[in-house]
């Protein structure tokens, strides 16, 4: 071992700079792993410590309807300190600006939150807004509209003075508030017409107990009793578990993205070791002549690879600690709590172990060839050593270790085993396709070489299959980076395009809802005054399922073998009409649009997915509780619904002649030509009909862009590790093969090639390398983007040709620039170098 260590040190002289450059590629991957896993551990600890803050209380009741008297009596019997909150969506009207905006209103009574604080500007507004008619308004909304503290906001028929900006609240991250801006008002004095029949609201009671009782046991005891009344119970432990699960999945996913950078760097190390070993073949042969055994010479280069892995892992761990401090800022909008910095020794151990292990495993593949170098190589330069073939058992052992290691890590980081195995398989598929395309290019260029091309183009193209070519390495590095970034971009464009199509020409882009029957004519007339078309006025009746297939929900809940899902428990908002809409397709049965009054069993149409959740088929019976009246129905047809359309879609559609006299409200759809007309219409409606709310498609698109933009920023931040790794691998590949280029360039120079010709030959080579790698990455990105659109988002795939062309030009140009910059100075080497090397 002493001899091996000394030889490894001495043999590395003159090559350390090249090897350290490849170590830099490993550093980024290890840094990503360490930073993300350390951040995840700190985040989980912060969530555990701030669990009460996330709930804001020890216990909470939640319901979609006002609490019945028996639940109110139960709450009183529990004692403790109590607070109440009612949350609902409503149009908020700002008189100074004469504009209205849909917001989530939270009306409070009591000192909620009991744990944690509501952060406001000014700070005292978190308490003073409960005094009189004052409100807190989300900071983003105030900035968008140019509002100031002291302005007023009207919710319903009640006007409130804006006491402060709402900065941060318990249980809600910044991204969550982008979906719908929050407005806090006191519960006392609220306009009760906003909570009338047909309005959707959430009622909550929060408890704080200072007597040391076991709240988790109390929650377990209350849940079965309250579930029958469709009332949810939350405790600190349950909220903590929910956040832990969601955030753990987040940082585990980001860790898998960072692992890509590590694998990419490992591919670069394998390529570097491959070229390095080929340069050392004569040295190995000389050692064999002096009696060194094959395994001892193999050990020399294995120690060097191990040293590379250790140096890269240690450096990556140190860099990862620095990156760890940036992650809370990058992910700030998604986090419910502040994440303090602390060193995670388990994350450092993971980085050291995975970084070193992956480096050594990838380096083993080219190192195995050292065992087959014969001493004759030192005596006869034309002697070709035996190469390790496919039958070499150690090569298959190394491949197996690599597969098991990558799959094991993916499974450990994924939410479940199946996802981890799928991730590893997808990764293997991408790398396999890139490597296969690289091999195919080498074969095709060699076989169908364009001999009629000009000399410079022929020489540059031939470099793709010459000895020590960079085709495979650069295809992996550049192709994978292109695939990663463009898949994300195409997915974003696909989702944005679907929202734009939802409000396409002639389709509604503004929806008014919570309209009472006696308000329909007045609102319709108002829209006509604004010269806006009324595209549809849809009645909606709220109801719940009482029984399915002859068994009530209570009977189903009591049967442990029965499957009771959210579809059984939810409140349904159904409509009645005599025809299908253009967003519906009949897949089974017959759609019945009208029945005579007094029909005993009503034929209804059900959406296909909800039918599967309920476990019903054609001819099955469902009894609905329509606000106290039981209505028996049978499934007469099953529909497929295009939910992306900006119009009213329903799980259940009743025929005419059944629900006309039931308590109901209406939704009116219109189309506005521009944002100004939309804002004017919303303002006019909210002034005359304060209980009516509106959804503007342009605002939905803006919110979606903002949210997806933040998600994309996080993913691009992680993808940056892979891109930088690819660039380092690219630069290192050029430097590692520099010795070969010096020999070729000097030979060309000796034969009379000019500096310009040599430069153009290298430019042609890197042009083809960048072009082929980028094209392959783009093709894989198109496949990945289509798969996500089809299987995950279930939406048509969108691929903007201009964006693909820009990516092709940018990555190819970057490859060309880096290749030429790292090759500068080669032409200036003396021709004597070649002559001395040959003699």
C-alpha positions in Angstrom: 0.0 0.0 0.0 2.9 2.3 0.7 4.2 1.8 -2.8 0.8 2.3 -4.3 0.3 5.6 -2.5 3.8 6.9 -3.5 3.3 5.9 -7.1 -0.2 7.5 -7.2 1.3 10.8 -6.0 4.3 10.7 -8.3 2.2 9.6 -11.4 -0.2 12.5 -10.9 2.5 15.1 -11.5 1.8 17.1 -14.5 -1.9 16.1 -14.6 -3.2 17.4 -11.4 -4.6 20.6 -12.8 -6.6 18.6 -15.4 -7.9 16.2 -12.8 -8.8 19.0 -10.4 -10.9 20.6 -13.1 -13.0 17.5 -13.3 -13.2 17.5 -9.5 -14.9 20.9 -9.9 -17.7 19.2 -11.7 -18.2 16.9 -8.7 -18.2 19.8 -6.3 -21.4 21.3 -7.7 -23.3 18.1 -7.4 -22.2 17.4 -3.9 -22.9 21.0 -2.9 -26.5 20.7 -4.2 -27.0 17.5 -2.2 -25.5 18.9 1.0 -27.3 22.2 0.8 -30.8 20.7 0.1 -30.6 18.0 2.6 -29.2 20.3 5.3 -31.9 22.8 4.5 -34.6 20.0 4.6 -33.4 18.9 8.1 -33.5 22.5 9.4 -36.9 23.1 7.8 -38.3 20.0 9.4 -36.9 21.0 12.8 -38.4 24.5 12.4 -41.8 23.1 11.5 -41.7 20.8 14.5 -40.8 23.7 16.8 -43.4 26.1 15.3 -46.2 23.6 14.9 -48.5 25.5 17.2 -47.8 28.7 15.2 -48.9 26.9 12.0 -52.3 26.1 13.5 -52.3 29.2 15.7 -54.1 27.3 18.4 -54.2 23.9 20.2 -57.4 22.6 18.5 -59.8 23.8 15.7 -63.2 22.9 14.3 -63.9 23.5 10.6 -67.2 23.4 8.7 -68.7 24.5 5.4 -71.9 25.6 7.2 -72.7 27.4 10.4 -72.2 25.1 13.4 -75.4 23.5 14.6 -76.5 24.1 18.2 -75.2 20.7 19.5 -71.7 21.6 18.2 -71.9 25.1 19.7 -72.8 23.4 23.0 -69.9 21.0 22.7 -67.5 23.9 22.0 -68.8 25.7 25.2 -68.3 22.5 27.2 -64.6 22.2 26.2 -63.8 25.6 27.8 -60.4 27.2 27.3 -59.8 30.4 25.3 -61.8 30.5 22.1 -61.7 32.5 18.9 -63.9 32.3 15.7 -63.3 33.0 12.1 -65.5 33.0 9.0 -63.7 32.9 5.6 -65.4 33.5 2.2 -64.7 35.0 -1.2 -66.1 38.3 -2.0 -65.6 41.4 -4.2 -63.8 44.1 -2.4 -64.6 47.6 -3.6 -62.1 50.4 -3.1 -64.0 53.8 -3.3 -60.9 56.1 -3.9 -59.9 54.1 -7.0 -63.4 53.2 -8.0 -62.3 49.6 -8.6 -63.1 46.2 -7.3 -61.1 43.0 -6.8 -62.0 39.4 -5.8 -60.4 38.6 -2.4 -60.6 36.0 0.4 -62.2 37.7 3.3 -61.4 36.4 6.8 -63.7 37.8 9.6 -62.3 37.3 13.1 -63.7 37.3 16.6 -61.4 36.8 19.5 -57.6 36.9 19.9 -56.7 34.5 17.1 -53.9 33.5 16.6 -53.1 32.3 20.1 -49.6 31.2 19.0 -47.5 33.2 16.5 -48.4 36.6 15.2 -50.1 38.3 12.3 -47.3 40.5 10.8 -48.6 43.9 9.6 -47.3 47.3 8.6 -47.6 49.2 10.8 -47.1 46.4 13.5 -49.9 47.6 15.8 -52.5 47.2 13.1 -52.7 43.5 13.8 -54.6 44.3 17.0 -56.2 47.6 16.4 -58.1 46.5 13.3 -60.6 44.5 15.5 -61.7 47.9 17.0 -64.5 49.4 15.0 -64.8 49.0 11.3 -61.2 48.5 10.2 -59.4 46.1 7.9 -56.1 44.6 7.0 -55.4 44.2 3.2 -52.8 42.0 1.6 -49.6 43.9 0.8 -49.4 42.6 -2.8 -52.9 43.8 -3.5 -52.2 47.2 -2.0 -49.0 47.6 -4.1 -50.8 46.5 -7.3 -53.6 49.0 -6.8 -51.6 51.8 -5.3 -53.5 51.8 -2.0 -52.3 53.3 1.2 -53.1 53.0 4.9 -56.1 55.1 5.6 -57.9 54.3 2.4 -61.2 52.5 2.6 -62.5 49.1 1.4 -66.1 48.0 1.1 -67.0 44.4 1.6 -70.7 43.8 0.9 -72.5 46.9 2.2 -70.0 47.7 5.0 -67.1 50.0 4.5 -63.9 49.6 6.5 -60.9 51.8 7.0 -57.6 50.1 5.9 -55.6 50.0 9.2 -52.5 48.3 7.7 -50.9 46.0 5.2 -51.1 42.3 5.8 -47.6 40.8 5.5 -47.6 37.3 6.9 -50.2 35.1 8.6 -50.2 31.7 10.3 -50.8 28.7 8.0 -50.4 30.7 4.8 -47.3 31.1 2.7 -46.7 34.0 0.4 -47.4 31.8 -2.7 -50.8 30.8 -1.2 -51.8 34.4 -0.8 -51.1 34.9 -4.5 -54.1 32.7 -5.4 -56.4 35.1 -3.7 -55.4 38.2 -1.7 -56.5 38.2 1.9 -58.5 40.9 3.7 -59.0 40.7 7.5 -62.0 42.3 9.1 -63.7 42.0 12.5 -66.6 39.5 12.6 -68.8 41.9 14.5 -70.8 44.1 12.1 -70.1 41.9 9.0 -72.7 42.2 6.2 -74.6 39.0 6.9 -76.1 39.0 3.3 -72.7 37.8 2.2 -73.3 34.6 4.1 -76.8 33.9 2.7 -78.1 30.8 1.1 -75.9 29.7 -1.8 -72.8 31.4 -0.5 -69.7 29.3 0.1 -68.0 30.0 3.4 -65.8 28.2 5.9 -66.6 28.5 9.6 -63.9 27.8 12.2 -63.6 27.7 16.0 -60.1 27.9 17.5 -59.2 26.7 21.1 -56.3 27.3 23.4 -56.1 25.2 26.6 -53.8 26.2 29.4 -54.7 23.4 31.7 -52.2 20.9 30.2 -54.8 18.5 28.8 -53.8 15.9 26.1 -55.1 17.7 23.0 -54.1 15.0 20.6 -56.2 12.4 22.6 -59.0 14.9 22.7 -58.9 15.4 18.9 -59.0 11.6 18.4 -62.0 11.4 20.7 -63.9 14.2 18.9 -63.2 13.3 15.3 -65.7 10.3 15.0 -68.4 12.3 16.7 -68.0 15.4 14.5 -67.3 13.6 11.3 -71.0 12.6 11.1 -71.8 16.3 11.0 -69.2 16.9 8.3 -67.0 18.9 10.7 -63.3 18.6 10.6 -61.0 18.6 13.6 -57.4 19.8 13.5 -54.7 19.4 16.2 -51.1 20.6 16.3 -49.9 17.1 15.6 -52.0 16.7 12.5 -51.0 20.1 11.1 -47.4 19.3 11.8 -47.6 15.9 10.0 -49.3 17.5 7.0 -46.6 20.2 6.6 -43.8 17.7 7.3 -45.1 15.5 4.5 -45.5 18.3 1.9 -42.2 20.0 2.7 -40.3 16.7 2.8 -41.5 15.9 -0.6 -40.4 19.4 -1.8 -36.8 19.2 -0.6 -36.6 15.5 -1.6 -37.6 16.5 -5.2 -35.0 19.3 -5.2 -32.4 16.8 -3.9 -33.1 14.6 -6.9 -32.6 17.5 -9.2 -29.2 18.2 -7.5 -28.4 14.5 -7.9 -28.6 15.0 -11.6 -25.7 17.4 -11.4 -23.7 14.9 -9.4 -24.3 12.2 -12.0 -23.4 14.6 -14.8 -20.1 15.4 -13.0 -19.5 11.7 -12.5 -19.8 11.1 -16.3 -17.2 13.8 -16.8 -14.9 12.1 -14.2 -15.3 8.8 -16.0 -14.4 10.4 -19.3 -11.4 12.2 -17.7 -10.1 8.9 -16.2 -10.6 7.2 -19.6 -8.4 9.7 -21.4 -6.0 9.8 -18.5 -5.6 6.0 -18.4 -5.0 5.9 -22.2 -2.2 8.5 -21.7 -0.7 6.3 -18.9 -0.7 3.0 -20.8 3.0 3.1 -21.6 3.7 3.9 -17.9 1.7 1.0 -16.8 3.5 -1.3 -19.3 6.9 -0.2 -17.9 5.7 -0.9 -14.3 4.7 -4.3 -15.5 8.1 -4.9 -17.0 9.7 -4.1 -13.6 7.5 -6.8 -11.9 4.4 -4.8 -10.8 1.4 -7.0 -10.7 -1.8 -6.0 -12.6 -3.8 -5.3 -9.4 -1.0 -3.1 -8.0 -0.9 -0.9 -11.0 -4.7 -0.9 -10.9 -4.5 0.2 -7.3 -2.4 3.2 -8.2 -5.0 4.7 -10.4 -7.8 3.6 -8.1 -6.2 5.6 -5.3 -6.0 8.6 -7.6 -9.7 8.3 -8.4 -10.5 8.0 -4.7 -8.5 11.1 -4.0 -10.4 13.0 -6.7 -13.7 11.9 -5.1 -12.6 12.9 -1.6 -11.3 16.3 -2.7 -14.5 16.9 -4.7 -16.8 15.7 -1.8 -15.0 17.8 0.9 -15.0 20.9 -1.3 -18.6 20.3 -2.3 -19.6 20.0 1.4 -18.0 23.4 2.2 -19.7 25.0 -0.8 -23.0 23.3 0.1 -23.0 25.0 3.5 -22.7 28.4 1.8 -25.6 27.5 -0.7 -27.7 26.3 2.3 -27.8 29.9 3.5 -29.3 31.0 0.1 -32.1 28.3 -0.1 -34.4 30.0 2.5 -34.4 33.1 0.4 -35.0 31.2 -2.8 -37.9 29.2 -1.3 -39.2 32.0 1.0 -42.5 32.2 -0.8 -43.3 28.5 -0.3 -42.3 28.3 3.4 -44.7 28.7 6.4 -42.0 29.4 8.9 -38.5 31.0 9.0 -35.7 28.5 8.7 -32.6 29.2 10.9 -29.2 28.1 9.7 -27.4 25.2 11.5 -24.9 22.6 10.3 -26.4 19.3 9.5 -23.8 16.5 10.1 -26.0 13.9 8.5 -26.2 16.0 5.3 -22.4 16.4 5.3 -22.0 12.6 5.8 -24.4 12.0 2.9 -22.4 14.4 0.7 -19.1 12.8 1.6 -20.4 9.3 1.1 -22.4 9.8 -2.1 -19.8 12.1 -3.7 -16.9 9.8 -3.1 -18.8 6.6 -3.9 -20.3 7.8 -7.1 -16.9 9.2 -8.3 -15.1 5.9 -7.6 -17.9 3.8 -9.2 -17.9 5.9 -12.4 -14.1 5.9 -12.5 -13.9 2.1 -12.1 -15.3 1.5 -15.6 -12.3 2.9 -17.5 -9.9 1.8 -14.7 -10.6 -1.8 -15.3 -8.7 -1.7 -18.5 -5.4 -1.1 -16.6 -5.6 -4.8 -15.5 -5.2 -5.9 -19.1 -2.1 -3.8 -20.1 0.7 -6.2 -21.1 4.4 -5.6 -20.5 4.9 -6.0 -24.3 3.3 -2.6 -24.7 6.6 -1.1 -23.4 8.7 -3.1 -25.9 6.5 -2.9 -29.0 4.6 0.4 -29.6 2.4 -1.3 -32.1 1.1 -3.8 -29.6 -2.5 -3.4 -28.9 -3.5 -4.4 -25.3 -6.4 -6.6 -24.7 -9.5 -4.6 -23.9 -12.0 -5.7 -21.3 -14.9 -7.1 -23.2 -18.5 -7.6 -22.4 -17.7 -10.9 -20.7 -15.5 -9.2 -18.1 -17.5 -10.0 -14.9 -16.1 -7.0 -13.0 -17.6 -4.6 -15.5 -21.0 -6.1 -14.9 -20.4 -5.9 -11.2 -19.6 -2.2 -11.5 -22.7 -1.6 -13.7 -24.8 -3.4 -11.1 -23.4 -1.3 -8.3 -24.0 1.8 -10.2 -27.6 0.8 -11.0 -28.3 -0.2 -7.4 -26.7 2.9 -6.0 -28.6 5.3 -8.2 -31.9 3.5 -7.7 -31.4 3.3 -3.9 -30.7 7.0 -3.7 -33.7 7.9 -5.8 -36.0 5.6 -3.7 -34.6 7.2 -0.5 -35.3 10.7 -1.7 -38.7 10.0 -3.4 -42.1 10.1 -1.6 -42.6 6.4 -2.3 -40.7 3.4 -3.8 -42.5 3.4 -7.1 -41.8 7.0 -7.7 -38.1 6.5 -6.9 -37.8 3.5 -9.2 -39.5 5.5 -11.9 -37.2 8.4 -11.4 -34.1 6.2 -11.7 -35.5 4.5 -14.8 -36.3 7.8 -16.5 -32.8 9.0 -15.7 -31.3 5.9 -17.1 -33.5 6.2 -20.2 -32.4 9.8 -20.8 -28.7 9.0 -20.3 -29.0 5.9 -22.4 -30.7 7.7 -25.3 -28.0 10.4 -25.2 -25.2 7.9 -25.2 -27.0 5.8 -27.9 -27.4 8.9 -30.1 -23.7 9.8 -29.6 -22.6 6.3 -30.7 -25.0 6.4 -33.6 -23.5 9.8 -34.8 -20.0 8.3 -34.6 -21.0 5.3 -36.7 -23.0 7.3 -39.3 -20.4 10.0 -39.7 -17.7 7.3 -40.2 -19.8 5.3 -42.6 -21.4 8.1 -44.6 -18.5 10.6 -44.6 -19.1 13.5 -47.0 -15.9 13.1 -49.0 -16.9 15.9 -51.4 -17.0 18.6 -48.7 -14.2 21.2 -48.4 -11.1 20.1 -46.5 -11.8 22.2 -43.4 -15.3 20.8 -43.0 -14.1 17.2 -43.7 -11.4 17.5 -41.1 -13.6 19.0 -38.4 -16.3 16.4 -39.0 -13.8 13.6 -38.9 -12.8 14.8 -35.4 -16.2 13.4 -34.2 -14.9 9.8 -34.4 -11.1 10.2 -34.1 -9.3 8.7 -31.2 -10.0 10.6 -27.9 -13.1 12.2 -29.5 -15.4 14.2 -27.2 -18.7 13.2 -28.9 -20.0 11.0 -26.1 -19.0 13.2 -23.3 -20.4 16.4 -24.7 -23.6 14.7 -25.9 -24.2 13.7 -22.3 -23.2 17.0 -20.7 -24.9 19.4 -23.1 -27.8 17.2 -24.1 -28.8 16.6 -20.5 -28.6 20.2 -19.5 -30.7 21.2 -22.6 -33.2 18.5 -21.8 -33.6 19.7 -18.2 -34.2 23.4 -18.9 -36.3 23.0 -22.0 -38.6 20.4 -20.4 -39.4 22.9 -17.7 -39.9 25.7 -20.2 -42.2 23.7 -22.4 -44.3 22.5 -19.5 -44.7 26.1 -18.4 -45.7 27.2 -21.9 -48.2 24.3 -22.2 -50.0 25.3 -19.0 -50.1 29.0 -19.8 -51.4 28.2 -23.3 -54.3 26.2 -21.9 -55.5 29.1 -19.8 -55.2 31.4 -22.7 -57.2 29.0 -24.9 -59.9 28.8 -22.1 -60.7 32.4 -22.8 -60.3 32.2 -26.6 -62.3 34.2 -29.1 -66.0 34.1 -28.4 -65.7 32.4 -25.0 -66.6 34.0 -21.7 -63.7 35.7 -19.8 -65.7 37.2 -16.9 -68.0 35.3 -14.6 -70.4 36.7 -12.0 -71.6 34.4 -9.3 -73.6 34.3 -6.1 -76.4 36.1 -7.9 -79.8 35.7 -6.2 -82.8 35.0 -8.4 -84.3 38.4 -8.0 -81.0 40.0 -9.1 -80.6 38.2 -12.4 -82.7 40.7 -14.5 -81.1 43.7 -12.9 -77.6 42.5 -13.4 -78.3 41.4 -17.0 -79.7 44.9 -17.7 -76.6 46.5 -16.2 -74.3 44.4 -18.5 -76.3 45.3 -21.5 -75.9 49.0 -20.6 -72.2 48.4 -20.6 -72.6 46.8 -24.1 -71.4 43.5 -22.8 -73.1 40.3 -24.0 -74.8 37.9 -21.6 -73.5 34.6 -22.9 -75.3 32.4 -20.3 -77.2 32.6 -17.0 -76.9 29.3 -15.2 -79.0 28.3 -12.1 -77.1 26.5 -9.4 -78.7 24.4 -6.6 -76.6 23.2 -3.6 -77.2 19.7 -2.4 -75.5 16.7 -0.6 -75.6 13.0 -1.2 -77.9 11.2 1.3 -77.7 7.6 -0.1 -75.9 5.7 -2.9 -77.2 2.4 -4.2 -79.9 2.1 -1.5 -77.5 2.6 1.4 -77.3 5.9 3.4 -74.0 7.5 4.1 -74.3 6.6 7.8 -74.7 3.0 6.8 -71.7 3.2 4.4 -69.5 4.8 7.1 -70.5 2.1 9.6 -69.4 -0.6 7.1 -65.6 -1.0 7.3 -65.6 -2.8 3.9 -67.4 0.1 2.1 -65.4 2.8 0.3 -66.4 6.3 1.4 -64.5 9.0 -0.4 -64.6 12.8 -0.6 -67.1 12.5 -3.4 -69.6 11.1 -0.9 -69.1 13.8 1.7 -68.8 16.9 -0.4 -71.4 19.6 -1.1 -72.5 19.5 -4.8 -73.5 22.5 -6.8 -75.7 21.2 -9.6 -77.7 22.7 -12.4 -80.7 21.8 -14.6 -80.9 22.2 -18.4 -82.2 20.4 -21.4 -79.0 20.0 -23.5 -75.3 19.3 -23.3 -72.9 22.2 -23.6 -69.9 22.4 -26.0 -67.5 21.4 -23.2 -69.4 18.1 -22.6 -69.3 14.8 -24.5 -71.7 11.9 -23.8 -69.8 8.7 -23.3 -72.6 6.4 -22.1 -76.4 6.3 -21.7 -78.9 8.9 -22.9 -79.0 12.5 -21.8 -82.6 13.4 -20.7 -83.2 17.1 -20.8 -86.7 17.4 -19.4 -89.2 15.4 -17.3 -92.8 16.0 -16.3 -93.4 17.5 -12.8 -93.7 14.9 -10.1 -91.3 12.4 -11.6 -90.6 9.8 -8.8 -87.0 8.9 -9.7 -85.2 11.7 -11.6 -82.8 10.7 -14.5 -79.5 12.6 -14.1 -76.2 12.9 -15.9 -72.9 12.4 -14.0 -69.3 13.3 -14.9 -67.2 10.2 -15.6 -64.5 10.8 -13.0 -66.9 11.5 -10.1 -68.9 8.4 -11.1 -65.7 6.4 -10.6 -65.1 8.0 -7.2 -68.7 7.3 -6.1 -68.6 3.8 -7.6 -71.8 4.2 -9.6 -72.7 3.2 -13.2 -75.7 3.5 -15.5 -78.9 2.6 -13.8 -77.6 3.1 -10.2 -79.6 5.2 -7.8 -78.4 8.2 -5.8 -80.6 10.1 -3.3 -79.7 13.8 -2.9 -80.5 15.9 0.1 -81.6 19.2 -1.6 -81.6 21.5 1.4 -83.8 19.3 3.5 -85.8 17.6 0.7 -84.7 14.1 -0.5 -84.7 13.7 -4.3 -84.2 10.1 -5.6 -82.3 10.0 -8.9 -80.9 7.3 -11.2 -77.8 7.6 -13.4 -79.2 8.0 -17.0 -76.0 9.1 -18.7 -72.2 9.6 -18.1 -70.4 12.7 -19.5 -66.8 13.6 -20.2 -66.2 17.3 -19.3 -63.6 19.6 -20.6 -62.8 21.4 -17.3 -60.3 23.9 -18.8 -63.1 25.8 -20.5 -63.9 29.1 -18.9 -67.6 28.3 -18.4 -69.8 26.6 -15.8 -69.2 22.8 -15.7 -70.9 20.4 -13.2 -70.5 16.9 -11.8 -74.3 16.3 -11.9 -76.8 17.8 -14.3 -80.6 17.5 -13.7 -83.3 17.8 -16.3 -85.8 20.6 -16.4 -89.0 20.1 -14.4 -87.3 19.1 -11.0 -85.3 21.9 -9.3 -86.9 25.1 -10.6 -88.6 25.8 -7.2 -85.6 24.8 -5.1 -83.6 27.6 -3.4 -80.9 28.6 -5.9 -78.5 31.2 -7.1 -77.2 32.1 -10.6 -74.0 32.5 -12.5 -73.8 34.9 -15.4 -71.1 34.7 -18.0 -70.0 37.5 -20.3 -67.1 38.6 -22.4 -65.2 41.9 -22.2 -63.0 43.2 -25.0 -60.2 44.5 -22.6 -59.1 44.8 -19.0 -60.5 48.3 -18.7 -64.0 47.1 -19.7 -63.7 44.2 -17.3 -62.7 46.4 -14.4 -65.5 48.9 -15.1 -68.1 46.1 -15.3 -66.9 44.6 -12.0 -67.0 47.9 -10.3 -70.5 48.7 -11.5 -71.9 45.3 -10.5 -70.3 45.4 -7.0 -71.8 48.9 -6.4 -75.3 47.8 -7.2 -75.1 44.2 -6.0 -72.5 43.9 -3.2 -73.1 40.2 -2.6 -72.1 39.3 -6.2 -68.5 38.2 -6.9 -66.6 38.0 -10.1 -63.8 35.9 -11.6 -61.7 37.6 -14.3 -59.7 35.3 -16.6 -56.9 37.9 -17.1 -56.4 38.0 -13.3 -56.3 34.2 -13.2 -53.6 34.2 -15.9 -51.6 36.8 -14.0 -51.8 34.8 -10.8 -50.9 31.6 -12.6 -47.9 33.3 -14.2 -46.7 34.7 -10.9 -47.0 31.3 -9.1 -45.5 29.2 -11.9 -42.8 31.8 -12.3 -41.8 31.3 -8.7 -41.8 27.6 -9.0 -39.9 27.8 -12.3 -37.3 30.1 -10.5 -36.7 27.4 -7.8 -36.4 24.6 -10.4 -34.1 26.8 -12.6 -32.0 27.5 -9.5 -31.5 23.8 -9.0 -31.1 23.2 -12.8 -28.3 25.8 -12.7 -26.1 23.2 -10.9 -26.5 20.8 -13.8 -25.9 23.6 -16.4 -22.7 24.8 -14.7 -21.6 21.2 -14.3 -22.1 20.6 -18.0 -20.0 23.7 -18.8 -17.2 22.6 -16.5 -17.3 19.1 -18.1 -17.2 20.8 -21.5 -14.2 23.0 -20.6 -12.4 20.1 -18.9 -13.0 17.8 -21.9 -11.2 20.3 -24.1 -8.3 20.6 -21.7 -8.0 16.8 -21.1 -7.8 16.2 -24.9 -5.4 19.2 -25.3 -2.4 16.9 -25.6 -4.0 15.2 -28.6 -4.9 18.5 -30.2 -1.4 19.8 -29.8 -0.1 16.8 -31.7 -2.7 17.1 -34.4 -2.3 20.8 -34.7 1.5 20.7 -34.9 1.3 18.0 -37.6 -1.2 20.1 -39.6 1.1 23.1 -39.1 4.1 21.1 -40.2 2.2 20.0 -43.3 1.5 23.7 -44.1 -1.9 24.4 -42.5 -2.4 28.0 -41.6 -3.6 29.3 -38.2 -7.0 30.2 -39.8 -7.4 26.7 -41.2 -6.7 25.1 -37.8 -9.1 27.5 -36.1 -11.8 26.7 -38.6 -11.3 23.0 -38.2 -11.8 23.3 -34.4 -14.8 25.6 -35.0 -16.5 23.0 -37.3 -15.9 20.3 -34.8 -17.5 22.2 -31.9 -20.3 23.5 -34.2 -21.3 19.9 -35.0 -20.9 18.8 -31.3 -23.0 21.6 -30.0 -25.6 21.2 -32.8 -26.0 17.4 -32.3 -26.1 17.6 -28.5 -28.6 20.4 -28.5 -30.9 18.8 -31.0 -30.8 15.6 -29.0 -31.6 17.4 -25.8 -34.5 19.3 -27.5 -36.0 16.1 -28.9 -35.8 14.5 -25.5 -37.4 17.7 -24.0 -40.2 17.5 -26.5 -40.8 13.9 -25.5 -40.6 14.8 -21.8 -42.9 17.8 -22.1 -45.4 15.8 -24.1 -45.4 13.0 -21.5 -46.0 15.5 -18.7 -48.8 17.3 -20.7 -50.5 14.0 -21.6 -50.1 11.9 -18.5 -49.8 14.4 -15.7 -51.7 17.5 -16.7 -54.0 15.8 -19.3 -53.8 18.7 -21.7 -52.6 19.3 -25.3 -48.9 19.8 -25.6 -47.5 23.2 -26.7 -44.0 23.6 -28.3 -43.2 27.2 -29.4 -40.9 26.9 -32.5 -39.3 30.2 -31.8 -38.2 29.2 -28.3 -36.8 25.9 -29.6 -34.8 27.8 -32.3 -33.4 30.2 -29.7 -32.3 27.3 -27.4 -30.6 25.7 -30.4 -28.7 28.8 -31.3 -27.7 29.7 -27.7 -26.5 26.3 -26.6 -24.7 25.6 -29.9 -23.1 29.1 -29.7 -22.0 28.5 -26.1 -20.4 25.2 -27.0 -18.5 26.8 -29.9 -17.3 29.7 -27.7 -16.1 27.6 -24.8 -14.4 25.1 -27.1 -12.5 27.7 -29.0 -11.5 29.7 -25.9 -10.1 26.6 -24.3 -8.2 25.6 -27.5 -6.4 29.0 -27.9 -2.7 28.9 -28.0 -2.5 25.4 -29.5 -1.3 26.6 -32.9 1.7 28.4 -31.2 3.3 25.2 -30.0 6.6 24.2 -31.7 6.8 21.5 -34.3 9.8 20.0 -32.5 7.4 18.7 -29.8 6.0 16.2 -32.3 9.5 15.2 -33.5 10.8 14.7 -30.0 7.8 12.7 -29.0 8.1 10.4 -32.0 11.9 9.8 -31.4 
